[in-house]
Amino acid sequence: MADEELAPGVRSVAVPVRDGAGMVRAAMNVTVHAAETSTERLVQDHLPDCCAPRAR
């Protein structure tokens, strides 16, 4: 998680996207405006959606 470390007013969280062999092939991130979304909401509401397995 980056909490206004890269840019003022911006929070983000990212997770790796792995292939069938477990190799990291990409990353997925969610970026929010810090004044509108707390770190708690970012982690509790948005991070699980990024980590949830998806059907192919």
N, C-alpha and C positions, 0 to 999 in steps of 0.2 A: 504494500500500500504506500502511496505517496500522498502526504498530507501537506499541500502547499509547498513542497520542497522543490518542485520543478518550475512552478509558476504561481504567483500569488492568486488566491481565490480558486485554485483548482485542486481537486482531490481525485485520486484514481486508484483502482485496484485491478490487478491483472493475474491471469492464470495461464499455465502452459497448455498447449493443445498437442496431444501426443498421438502418434500413429499406432497401428496394431502391434508393433514391436516395442512400444514404449518410448520411442525416440521423440524428442520435442521437435515439432515441425513448424509451429507457429505460436502465437500468443493471442489471447482475447482480453480486452480491457474494457472497463466501464469508467468513464470520466464524468464528474459532476461538478457543479458550482458549489464551492465551500459554504457560501452564505445560505444556500438552499437545502443542503444535505449534510447531516452530521456524519462523523466517522462511524458512529454506531449504526446508523441507517445504511450507510454504504456497505458495511461488513455484514449486517444482519439481513438486509433485503436484496442487495444486488450480487454479492459474492456467491451465495448459494446458486443463483441462476447460472453463473459462469461455470461453476463446478459440476452442475448436474449433468449426468450422462445423457446423451441424445441418441435417439434411434437413427440408424443410417439408412 
